[in-house]
Amino acid sequence: MQKVLDNKSLGLIGDTLKEDIRSNSKLTIMSAYFSIYAFQELKKQLLKVDSVKLLFTEPTFTNTKEKSEMQMFREKGIAGFEDEAKFRNQLNQHKIAKECAEWLREKVEVKSMKHSSPMSMINILNPRHNDVNLFGSTHFTSGYLGFTYSNVPTAANYTNDNVATEQYVNLFESHWSDPVHLKDVKESLLKHLEVLHKDHSPEFIYFVTLYHIFKDYLDELDEEAIVKSKTGFQDTSIWNKLYKFQRDGVLGAIDKLEKYNGCIIADSVGLGKTFEALAVIKYYELRNDRVLVLSPKKLRENWTIYTQNDKRNLLADDRFNYDVLNHTDLSRYQGMSADINLETVNWSNYDLIVIDESHNFRNNEARKDRETRYQRLMNKVIKSGVKTKVLMLSATPLNNRMNDLKNQMAFITEGKDDALEKAGISSVESSLRKAQVAFNKWLKLGDEERNTDKLLEMLNTDYFKLLDSLTIARSRKHLEKYYDLKKIGKFPKRLKPINIYPPIDNKNEFPSMEQVNKLINRLNLSAYAPLRYLLPEKRVEYSKKYDTVVKGSTILTQADRENSLIHLMRVNLLKRMESSIHSFGLTVSKLLQSIDNLLDKLEHYKDYSDQSMSISDIDLEDDEFEDMLIGAKVKVLIQDLDRIKWKQALEDDKENLEEILREAFKVQPYRDEKLQELKTLIQDKVNNPINNNNKKVIVFTAFADTAKYLYDNIADWSNSNLNVHSAIVTGSGQNKSNMKGVRAKDINGVLTHFSPNSKNRDTLYPDAKDEIDILIATDCISEGQNLQDCDYLINYDIHWNPVRIVQRFGRIDRLGSTNDQIQLVNFWPNIELDEYINLEARVTGRMALMDVSATGEENVIEGKSDKMNDLEYRRKQLFQLQDEVIDLEKMSGGLSITDLTLNDFKMDLVSYMEENKELIEQTPAGLHALAKINSNEIDGIDPGIIFCLRQIKGEKDIKEQSALEPYFLVYITEDRRIEFSHVKSKQILDLYRHLSLGKNHVHDNLVDLFKDETDDYEDMEKYQAMLTSAINFIVGKNEEMGMASLFSIGESSLSNDSFQKADDFELISYLVVK
């Protein structure tokens, strides 16, 4: 009899085999594939046969060194192919593999062709019945045999004619007996099956899981795949000067630049972002790309030095040829920036732009009268001309506003909302907006709830994808964990901070800070708010001229700006008093001078008043009108003001300011207790170094006035008494040094004499012997400088933003430091910290923490509750700084990109694959391990299972819930409660690591208990139910999200068939937690 089988209406191939395989049958099988689930379906028949010859018609286990992708696919498919997912989901792979191995060992011979053959057939030789041949689509998997649905068309010719079958048997034997083209692979197959039925360590299953999730991302760190050796890039000086972690960062950055046209390198302070960027620049220069570096003016020489024929250029052999411009040059339209003519520069002709300290561009503020730097960079450089790639460098791209990233990322996407669609992000704007909403909700939580884990739970998954796609972020902790510090140098030990709380006046005659604060609050500061005193009939006219419509339809009035300025002036007065009594006195003097000038103008206004004039009509730049106007950028006609009322307000301020100035001038340096404390500190440090004869000290202050005051009082004193040289660097032309031969105007020259080792001074000044040991500086050098020769840093005042304090410390807290330990000293106001913060809150009022430069954001003025959250955030940071030196990414309540990306897990995998690449690539899916909960390490976790699943079909919407798309991680407890859902991928991976990393041995006691519980894997019903519940939860969560989307902006994700079937998911691995 002959017939055709198609696994549909014409009959199933598998059913025919069940009927025709009999006791003592002999089978010969030619198949490209073999699956344990085909064995399971035919097990009853196969166990009765006499013998089996299995011949793989595609190379399988023949090549153990360089396996093709298809060979790997066939070998891993022995554990089940995609269309057999429903069988793997029954969690009986261990049992089936063991039974299959026993059958193979006893009854089966296995060979493989070394080269491909298109043939597949099954011959059944029956001693007392007709022989049978099946020829065609008869591969030995449950899909091809018809036991499960397969979308591959199948057709097999069936015959039970003995003569015909004999011919097929002879054909089979002619191949089977060919020793040249076949290889015996039985032992390899058995060894492969052993992987499926032996017990595994938690660590191995952790890495198997990571491999499946992240294998498509491994090319991000593949040096050969990214860096084409023919470019000569690997022979450059810069590449060969990089540490391993820096090379990994460069490879990742190039990969993202090629895929998405942009990348943000957000490595922590002191990890060498400049050198990483230089390597990226060289890579593109070797491709003949034109490169522009945009740098803060104060850091310009950090970049230009590598383009010059200069002794300090360590990379002269690489002949860098990029242009360097300042951030501020974006506001200039003529003149020269070094040797570049700003009037003729072709902004639109750069292939790559590197933006140093890119957080300076986090605000796209509204300006009515001009194009901002941000807008010019976007429109004239990035969007215009050639396609421009953008590399941004910033240690702090994320502060306590998630939106800080939005404007920086817009440079990469050119403002196109769907630019990252291929990364699985359909709308960048929507992703960032949802993240901001989640962050705002998180800020309002109570102290106990407001932690990083809670935020990770609340954030939308596509935000994680967004960060993973565009950012590279490594922290100090990351380096210590994943790289050999013996090869890259150590970090110095951070000593506990020293905190000093000096009074202002050692005679205690100057009013207390609280008293001064009351006076500041009484000030009208009306000199900065002339529009408050406009005549009523003139207000509309000025509103038309100066008010601005910001994003949406919100109007930012000039009166709003004046109010903001007044609040900032009050803060400035308070902060200057906290800095130094000298700086405070100078500021008060300047305020008085400004008031006197305005009073003088008001006194003489009649001399040049012309009632016919309107602010709308006159040319504000015409010198003819200068005496009729007040104000700098915002001009106001004096005749349009209520002069009597304004004059009274100005005179009130003058009286109060003169009173406080008299008191301030009494506190001369000998009475300045804070200055005297600083001298004592410096003397103790110089006489008692904390490292071998290291006398160096950096003193940071927020104000140039304070810096000059300190230098004037310390330089000569320290030279005479301590025999050390000093310098001041403020960035405002007041740089000085009392060391002979130092060109004070050259900031980098001053810093080179202060930190000669880190700045390679011997190449520039080989005969120099003396050094600068005391450096007094403002925040002009708080970023981008390596001053690691120094080991002692003093904050003479506390910056409003605590992050700046950590940035300052980053000048000496650096990888590869020659110092064993480093010290931070903080000067604090002589009142309780809570009282001080409350003082500031009262000074600034409702707009305390408003970033006035960010008025282009959606929320022009935020609510009071948000301000209180910000104050609490800052309070915690300041309290932390009193007890420890903290990393930017670890500041209480603060966030770093390292918190939000999955890079640590990728690095776990990369490190493991360096020695286990072949093993991990060849390991099939479906494996499991048992892990034990250690209550000392992990608290509050109940026994359960972490399932790793892959969605293989079904609705696309469901994938968008997982940051690991198309993979899903779920932790379900034994009572089928979802402990961590699939939207908490990072938390589950963190838990997985805790449970598994370093646990590289099988826990025999747990295995024995599990075998007893499951009757040696016979009864997996309990765990099958847990898997079903986990999948139902994923699907049910999708339905829930679909309903929620009906009531939110945008397209609903609710589909007609939201509840997916269980076999839409394939089991990748599972960790049983006991």
Protein Blocks (a to p, Z undefined) as FASTA:
>chain_A
ZZddehimnopfklmmmmmpcghiacddddfbdcfklmmmmmmmmmmpmbdcdddfbdeh
kamklccfklmmmmmmmnopfklmmmmmnopmmmmmmmmmmmmmmmpccdddfbdcfbdc
dddddfkbccdddedjfbccfklnopaccfbdcdddddfbfklmmmmmmmmmmmmmmmkl
pccfklmmmmmmmmmmmccdfklmmmmmmmmmmmmmmmmmmmklmmcfklommmpmklmm
pcfklmmmmmmmmmmmmmnopacdfbdehilpmmmmmmmmmmmmmnopacdddddfklmm
mmmmmmpccfklmklmnopabdcddfklmmpcgdjehjacfklocfklcfbdcdehkllm
mpccddfkbccfklmmmmmmmmgojadddddddfblbccbfklmmmmmmmmnnopaklmm
mnopablklmmmmmmmmmmmmmmpcfklmcfklmmmmpcfklmmmmmmmpccddfklmmm
mpcfklnopaddddddddddddfblnlmaccfklmmmmmmmpnolmmmmmlmgcfklmmm
mmmmmmccdehjaccdfklmmmmmmmmmmmmmmmmmmmpmklmmmmmmmmmmmmmmmmmm
mmmmmmmgcfkbcfklpcfklmklmmmpgcjklccdfklpcfklmmmmmmmmmmmmmmmm
mmmmmmgfklmmklmmmmmmmmmmmmmcfbehiabdcdddfbfklmmmmmmmmmmmmmmm
nopacdddehnopaccfbehiafklmmlmmmmmmmmlnommlmmmmbmbdcfbdcddfkl
mgopackkbccdcdfbdcfblmlmmmmmmmmmcghiabfbdcddddddfbdfklmmmmmm
mmnmmmlmacfklmmpmblbacfklmmmmmmmmmmmmmmmmmoccdfklgghiacfklmm
cklmmmmmmmmmmmmmmmmmmpcghiacdddddfklpghiacddddddddfbdjfklmmm
pmkbcbdcddddfkopafbacklmmmmmmmmmmmmgopacccfklmmmmmmmnonolamm
lmmmmmmmmmmmmmmmmmmmmmmmmmcgcjdfbdfblpacfklpccfbdcddZZ
